[in-house]
Amino acid sequence: MNKREMHTSHEPSDPLTSLVRIFLESNLSIILIILSLIVGFAVLWITPREEDPQIVVPLADVYVSFPGHTAAEVEQLVASPLERMLYQIDGVEYVYSMSRDDTAIITVRFYVGQDRERSLVKLFKKLNENVQSFPPGVSGWVMKPVEIDDVPTTFDTVGEQHACSKSMNRPPDGQSV
């Protein structure tokens, strides 16, 4: 018995070993690698691309004025009920709010691809239908449409190392408020 016959007689003959042997002893693996690279480049070349895609995301901020109330009161009496009411509009994906003293800002975002004008009309109509449900003391509301391009990408803060709030709020020398 020569070496090769001894070597092959002790090897397992399961399907996995046979498959590995095929790839090791032939050029099939190189052919598959080249074929997958060609297919990959073809897919990249065929796939349509747009440098500045026109994605429509209807979005609006509703500013509600509620003078003489703390942020907690504004949230409890205005923002939370208004969030629940606006979330009932067909096509609304997200509603979230921010409450401050005397003011609430409610952001309403519709699903991507919804008609922008129709979505804003739905929002305006829902607000007008429910004006009577606003608590007494709400002095008014303003709806401002937001473009997806209006969203800031960076925030820069200017300040001094040992500045107090009074010095940061005063206007520059020679300018009036």
C-alpha positions as CSV (number, residue, x, y, z in Angstrom):
1,M,0.0,0.0,0.0
2,N,1.4,3.4,-1.0
3,K,1.1,6.6,1.0
4,R,-1.7,8.0,-1.0
5,E,-3.9,4.9,-0.6
6,M,-3.2,4.9,3.2
7,H,-4.0,8.6,3.4
8,T,-7.4,8.3,1.6
9,S,-8.5,5.2,3.5
10,H,-8.5,7.1,6.8
11,E,-10.4,10.2,5.6
12,P,-14.0,10.6,6.5
13,S,-16.3,10.3,3.5
14,D,-19.2,12.6,4.7
15,P,-20.7,15.2,2.3
16,L,-19.1,18.2,3.9
17,T,-15.6,16.8,3.5
18,S,-16.3,16.0,-0.1
19,L,-17.5,19.6,-0.7
20,V,-14.4,21.0,1.0
21,R,-12.2,18.8,-1.1
22,I,-13.9,20.0,-4.3
23,F,-13.2,23.6,-3.5
24,L,-9.6,22.9,-2.4
25,E,-8.6,20.8,-5.4
26,S,-10.4,22.7,-8.2
27,N,-10.6,26.3,-9.5
28,L,-14.3,26.5,-8.5
29,S,-13.7,28.8,-5.5
30,I,-11.8,31.3,-7.7
31,I,-14.5,31.2,-10.4
32,L,-17.2,31.9,-7.7
33,I,-15.3,34.8,-6.2
34,I,-14.8,36.4,-9.7
35,L,-18.5,35.8,-10.5
36,S,-19.7,37.4,-7.2
37,L,-17.5,40.5,-7.8
38,I,-18.9,40.9,-11.3
39,V,-22.5,40.5,-10.1
40,G,-21.7,43.0,-7.3
41,F,-20.3,45.6,-9.6
42,A,-23.2,45.1,-12.0
43,V,-25.8,45.7,-9.2
44,L,-24.0,48.9,-8.1
45,W,-23.9,50.1,-11.7
46,I,-27.6,49.3,-12.4
47,T,-29.0,50.6,-9.0
48,P,-30.6,54.1,-9.6
49,R,-29.3,56.9,-7.4
50,E,-30.2,60.5,-6.8
51,E,-27.7,62.9,-5.3
52,D,-30.4,65.0,-3.5
53,P,-33.5,62.8,-3.1
54,Q,-36.8,64.6,-2.7
55,I,-38.2,63.0,0.4
56,V,-41.4,64.4,1.6
57,V,-41.9,64.4,5.4
58,P,-44.9,66.6,6.4
59,L,-44.0,68.2,9.7
60,A,-45.5,71.1,11.6
61,D,-44.9,72.8,15.0
62,V,-47.9,74.1,16.9
63,Y,-47.0,77.0,19.3
64,V,-49.6,77.4,22.0
65,S,-49.5,80.4,24.3
66,F,-50.8,79.9,27.9
67,P,-49.6,82.9,29.8
68,G,-49.2,82.9,33.6
69,H,-48.6,79.2,34.0
70,T,-45.5,77.1,34.9
71,A,-44.1,74.5,32.5
72,A,-45.7,71.7,34.5
73,E,-49.1,73.3,34.3
74,V,-48.6,74.0,30.6
75,E,-47.7,70.3,30.1
76,Q,-50.6,69.0,32.1
77,L,-53.3,71.3,30.9
78,V,-52.3,72.0,27.3
79,A,-49.5,69.9,25.8
80,S,-50.6,66.4,26.9
81,P,-54.3,66.8,25.9
82,L,-53.3,68.4,22.6
83,E,-50.8,65.5,21.9
84,R,-53.6,63.0,22.4
85,M,-56.0,65.0,20.2
86,L,-53.5,65.5,17.3
87,Y,-52.4,61.9,17.4
88,Q,-55.9,60.9,16.2
89,I,-55.4,62.6,12.8
90,D,-55.1,60.1,10.0
91,G,-51.5,59.7,8.8
92,V,-49.8,61.1,11.9
93,E,-46.7,59.1,12.8
94,Y,-45.3,61.0,15.8
95,V,-46.5,63.7,18.1
96,Y,-44.2,65.1,20.8
97,S,-44.1,68.3,22.8
98,M,-42.0,70.6,24.8
99,S,-43.5,72.7,27.6
100,R,-42.0,75.9,29.0
101,D,-43.4,78.6,31.2
102,D,-46.3,80.2,29.3
103,T,-45.8,78.2,26.1
104,A,-46.0,74.7,24.7
105,I,-44.6,73.6,21.4
106,I,-46.2,70.5,19.9
107,T,-44.5,68.9,16.9
108,V,-46.6,66.7,14.6
109,R,-44.9,64.5,12.1
110,F,-46.8,62.6,9.4
111,Y,-45.7,59.5,7.6
112,V,-43.0,59.8,4.9
113,G,-44.6,60.3,1.5
114,Q,-47.9,61.8,2.7
115,D,-49.1,64.8,0.7
116,R,-47.7,67.9,2.6
117,E,-50.6,70.3,1.9
118,R,-53.3,67.7,2.7
119,S,-51.5,66.8,5.9
120,L,-51.2,70.4,7.0
121,V,-54.9,71.0,6.2
122,K,-55.9,68.0,8.3
123,L,-53.8,69.5,11.2
124,F,-55.3,73.0,10.8
125,K,-58.8,71.6,10.6
126,K,-58.4,69.4,13.7
127,L,-57.1,72.4,15.7
128,N,-59.9,74.6,14.6
129,E,-62.5,71.9,15.3
130,N,-61.2,71.6,18.9
131,V,-60.6,75.2,19.8
132,Q,-63.3,75.0,22.5
133,S,-61.5,72.1,24.2
134,F,-58.5,74.3,24.9
135,P,-58.5,75.3,28.6
136,P,-59.5,78.9,29.5
137,G,-56.5,81.2,29.4
138,V,-55.0,79.8,26.2
139,S,-54.5,83.1,24.3
140,G,-53.8,81.6,21.0
141,W,-51.9,79.1,18.8
142,V,-49.8,79.3,15.7
143,M,-49.1,76.4,13.3
144,K,-45.8,76.6,11.5
145,P,-45.0,74.1,8.8
146,V,-41.4,72.7,9.0
147,E,-39.4,71.6,6.0
148,I,-37.1,68.6,6.5
149,D,-34.3,70.9,5.3
150,D,-35.0,73.3,8.2
151,V,-33.7,70.9,10.8
152,P,-30.4,72.1,12.1
153,T,-27.5,69.6,11.8
154,T,-25.1,71.3,14.3
155,F,-25.5,73.5,17.3
156,D,-22.7,75.9,18.3
157,T,-22.5,77.5,21.7
158,V,-20.6,80.7,22.4
159,G,-19.7,81.5,25.9
160,E,-17.0,82.7,28.4
161,Q,-15.3,80.6,30.9
162,H,-16.4,82.6,33.9
163,A,-19.5,84.3,32.5
164,C,-22.7,84.8,34.5
165,S,-26.1,84.8,32.9
166,K,-26.4,88.6,33.2
167,S,-23.3,89.2,31.1
168,M,-24.4,86.6,28.5
169,N,-27.8,88.2,28.1
170,R,-26.7,91.8,27.6
171,P,-26.4,93.2,24.1
172,P,-23.0,94.0,22.6
173,D,-21.6,97.4,23.3
174,G,-23.3,100.2,21.2
175,Q,-26.4,98.2,20.3
176,S,-29.8,98.5,21.7
177,V,-32.3,95.7,22.4
